[in-house]
């Protein structure tokens, strides 16, 4: 009986691992060059951690279990609560700002769709301890830095930016009470995916007053920051948030990534813990799910029993990113090809032992070296060396009796006869 993989998960065969490692290595490289340090945590945590952050409804969206002691645990669907827990444990000894990144394996009990899996990898970037829009600009820049690094341009990618603080202030001006905001955010967050009629029906379920609904619809139709004042009378809080957004776009221009970024008041981010700037990253054509997203979450550490401290960050998953890179023709041509330094061949099986011994010496010296398991003809061994994309093929034959071997350059086809001892010295291998 053949057992298939669980729906929504992936088997990573060697070619798939090349893709996975290339994406993750790129994330790590860009993180480090932007000044972030790597961290990680356990793959399961107390269920309560995720309920604190996202509410009790999160239980249906993750994989939970009871351990032998009857404790409620959950396989992590995200790593931000772990980040908050870890920082709170050492908050007084950690130098500020805290710039951390992680590439966790995550699991969510979702219905699998294109770009949405039940198990995936996610790149997380966070800056803790900076109450300035410059930190928000830096995390957005870091995302754009990676996307440019893999060949995507502003013609391919758009970062849609708004502010939860600003939206809350504008809705308050319309007459929406603070207690009504979270349910309304859930509707506004779906705006781009709904027809006008369906959106207005859902809005009517949350906002009974027709005049307020009309103002909300008008507000959600605003296309630039400058139009906000024409739509509504801005309160002091709203003006402050608008000024912050304008400064953010100025910083993004200074950083050289303004072409990637647009204002979009419809970006709400469904999670309740966002407090200020929010953003989502999409392909320009809008054919795929969000590649990633994030924003400011100034209250999260406090919710986990820590201090009241500023925080901002983002997450980018590997699934949609891989699909987009494949569709743009940017994936396969950038993947590294496994390439042994040497393939050790032999002209006759009597030299097989010498070939194996040489391969082991090369490996011990730090080189990637392969050989043929079967006593095949030399031509077949050379074909195998070519299939493996080996840089050089070392051929051992009767010349070994004269302390010589043949070194063949597999790219040019040129070959030379060289003293065995001299070759070992060139490879930094001590003669014994």
N, C-alpha and C positions, 0 to 999 in steps of 0.2 A: 504493500500500500504506500503510494507516494503522498507525502504530506506537503501541501503548498505553504508558502509564507502567509502570515496573517495579513488580511486585507488592510491596505494603507501603510504597509511597511515595505522595505526594500532589501533585497539581497545585494551585497556589494561584491561582485566578481572582480578579479584583478583589473580589468579595464575600467570598471565603475569606481574602484578605489583610486585610480589615477585621477579621475575627475574630482572625486570628493577631496582628496588630499590637495589637489591644485587649488580648489576654491578655498579650503580652510587655510592652507599655507599663505594664500594671498591676503586673507583677512588678518592673519597674525602679523604679516609683514607690514601692512598698512597701519595696524594698531600700534605697533612698536615705533614706527617712524613718526607717528603723531603723539608720542609720549605716553602711551597707555601701558599698564602692567597687567599681566595675565593672572586670573584667579579661576577657581572652580570650587564646586561643592558636591555634596552627595546627590545621587540620582533620585533618592526619595527623601521626603521631609514630612513633618507633621502636617496633616490635612488642614489644621487650623490656620497655618501660615497663609495658605492660598485663600481661605475664606476671609481672613482679615483684609487681604488686599482687594479681592474681587467679589466678595459677597457669597452667600450660601449657594447661589445658583451655579457657582463654579464647579460644584461637586459632580454635576451631570456632564461636565466637559473635560473631566480628567479621569485617570485610572487610580482608584483608591483601594485600600486594603486594610485589614487589621492584622497586626503582628501577633506573635504568640502571647504577648502580654495584654492583648486587647486594645492596644493603642491604635488610633486612626491615623494612617499614613497615606501618602499619595506619591506616585511617580511624578516628578516635576514636569509641569506643562510649560513652565518658564523659569528663569533663574533670578528675576528681580527680587522676589521675596528672600531668596538665599543671600543675595547681595546685601539687602537691608539687615538681615540677621547677622551676617558676618561683620559688617562695618560697625553695627551697634555693640558687638562684643569687644571691639578694640578701638572704639571711637576716640578715646582720649590719647591713644598712643600713635594713631595714624597721622602722618603729615598731610596738611591740606594744601592744595586740593587733592582729592583722591581721584585718580584717573585710572580706571580699571577696565579690562575687557575680558570676555569669556566666549568660548565656542562650545556650549553644552549640547548634548543629545537630549531632545525633549520629546514628550509623548502627550498627545491630546486625544480624547475619545470623541473624535469628530467623524462626520461622514466624508470619506475620501472623495476628492474631486481633483481636477487638473490643478496642480500647484498647491494642493492642500492634502497633506498626509497625516497619518496618526503618529508617525515617528519621523523626526527630522532634526537637522542641525541648524543652529541659529547663532549668528554673530551679534554679540551684545557689547555696546560701548556705553560707559557711564562716567559722568563727572559729578562728584559730590563735593559740596562746600563752596560753590561759587554762585552767589546770588546776582548774576549779571548776564545779560543776553549774549555776551561774548562767548560764554560756555555753550549756549544753544547753537550759536553760529559754528563753533568748533566741532560739535558732534555732527552737524549737517555737512560741514566741510569734509570730515573724515569719511562719511558715507560716499560723498561725491568723489573723493580722492581714490577710493577703491574702485568705484564704477568706471572712472576714467582709466584706471590702471589696467582693467581688463578689456579696454577698447570701446566702452560705451560712451556716447557723446550726448550733448544736450538735445540732439535730434532724436535720441533713443529714449531718454530718461527725463522725468520731471519730478521735482520735489514740491509737493503741494503743502503750503504752510498757512496756519491760522493760529488763533489763541483762544483757549478755553476761558481764560480770565476776561478777555475782551467780549466774547460771545455772551458770557454770563451777565456782564454789565449791560450789554445792549438789550438782552432779553428782559432784564430787570426794568429798563427804561420803557419797554413795551407793556410791562405789567405782569410779568411771569414771576411768581414767587420762587424763592430759593428751593423750597421743598418740592417744587414741580420740575426742577431742572433735569435731574438724572433721567427720569422717564422721557422727557422731551429730547434730551441728547440722543437717546437710543433711536428715536424716530429721525432726527436730523442726520445722524450718522449713516442712515440708509438712503438718504436723499438721492445720491448719484445713481443708485441702483434701481430706483423706482420711477414709474411714469408719473406725470403730474397729478393725474386723478387718484392713483393709489396713495401717493404721498399726502395729498390733501385729505383723503379719507382717514389715514392714520393720524394726521395732525389733528383732525377734528375730534378724535377719540381722547386726545390729551388736552386740547385747548378748546373749551366750549364757546368762548367769545369769538364771534366771526371777525370783529374788528382787529383783535389781537392776532388772529390767524393770518389775516391779510397782511399785516405788518411783518409777521414772521416770513411769509412767502416773499415779500418784497426784500427783506433783509437777506434771505438766502440767495437772492438773485444778484446781489452786489458782486461786481467782478474786479474791483480794485479797492485798495485801502482808502484812496481819496474819495470814493463814492459814499463811504460810511456816513460822513457828516451830512450829505445830501439826503440820506435815507432817514436818519434819526437825529434827534438832539442828543449829543454825546454828553454823558455824565463825566465827572472828574476821573472816576475809575476807568471808564471807557477810553477817555483821552490818553490816560497813562498807558493803557494797554496798546492803543493804536500807535503811540509814540515809540513804544518798545518794539513793535512789529516793524515800523519804519527803520529804526536803528538796526534791527536784525538784517534787513535787506541791504542796508548800507554796508554792514560788515561782510555779508556774503559777497557783495560786489568787490570789496577790498580784497577778499580772499580769492577772488577769481572764479567763483562758481555761481554767480548771479544768473547766468544763462540757464542753469538747471532749475531755478527756483521761481515759483509763482505764488501769489496770494490766492487762497481758495477758502472762503468762509465756510464751505461745506465740510471741511476736514474737522471732525469733532473728536475722533478716537473714542470707541465705545467704552473703554475702561474708565471707571469712576475716579481713579487716583490721579489723573492728569490735572494740573493746576494752572498752567500758563501756555507757553508756546507749544503747539502740537504740529506734527507733520507726517505725511505719508509719501512713499516713493513708488511711482508707477512707470510703466512703459508709456511713451508718448501716445501710442495708438490706443491705449486703454483697453487692450484685448485681454490682458492677464489680471490676475489678482494683484494686490499690493505686493511689491517686492519687500518692503519693510516699512517701518514707521517708528515714531517715538515722540518725545516731548519732555516737558518739565513736570516733575513729581515731587514737589517740595514738602509734602506732608507724609511721605511713605515711611521714612525712618522713625518719625514720631509715632505713627500708627503701630510700629513694632516695638514700642517702648524706649525708643532712642530720643535724641535731641531734635529740636526743630531746626533742620538744616536743609539748605537748598540742594536740589539734585536734578539732573537732566540726562537723557540718554536715548538710545534707539536699539532696535533689533532688526536684523535682516536674515531671513531664512534661506536655505540653500535650494529649495524646490523650485520656486518661481524664477529665481536667479538663473538656475541651470537651464530651464526652459527658454528664457529670453536669450541667453548667450548662444544656445543651440540655434534658435530661430534667426539670430543675426549673423550666423556663420562665424562666431568668434570663439567657439569652444574648442573644437578639435584641433585647429591650427595652433593653439597656444599650449596644448597639453604636452608635457615632457614625454619623451620616448624613452622607455627603459633601455639603457645602453651599457652593456658590460664593457669594462676597459679592455679585457682580453678574453679570447676564446682559445683554449689550449687544445690543439689537434695533434694527432699522431698518425704516422704513415702505416704503422703495423701494430697489431695488438701487443707485440712484445714491448712496445714503448708506452703502453697504456699506464703502467705504474708510474713511470717518470712524468707523464703528463699530469696525472692526479697530484703527484707530489709538488710539481711546479705550481699548479692551480692553488693548492693550499698555502704555499709560500706567498703567493701574490695576495691572497685574501688576508693572510696574517699581516701583510704590510699595508692593508687598507684599500686594496684594489678590488673591483668587482671582476671575478673570473669564473668562467664556466668551462665545461668539457663535455664530451659525449659519453653517455653511459654505455652505449653499445659500441662494439668494435666494428664500426662502420668504415666504409671506404673513405679515403681522404676527401674525395669530391663531395660526399654527403655531409661530412663534418664541416667543410667550408660553406656549404649551403646553410647548415644549421647556424654557423657563425653569422652569416648574412641575415638570416631570419631574425636573429636576436639583436641585430644592429650593433654588433660588437665593433669597437673602434679598430682593434688589431687582432690578428690571429697569429698565435705562436705555433709553429709546426715543428714537432720533434720527430726526428728520423735517424738515419744512420750517422748524420752529422754529430749526434750527441756523443758518439764515441770519440770525436775530435773536439769535444767540449764546445759545440756550436749548435745553434738553432736558427730557424728562419722566422723573421718577423714580417708579417704581411699587413700593410695598411689596407683596410677593407674598403675605404672610400676611394682611394686612388688606384688600388691594385698593385702598387709598388711593393717590392719585398727586398729584404736584405738578409745576408747571412752574418750573424753576429756571435761573438764568443759568449758562451753561456754565463760565465762569471761576470763579464762586462755588462751583460743585460741585467743581471741581478743587482749589480752596483748602481746602475742607472735607476733602478726601481727602489733604491734605498734598502735593499735586502742584504743582510749581513751574510758573508760567505762562510760556510761551515764545512 
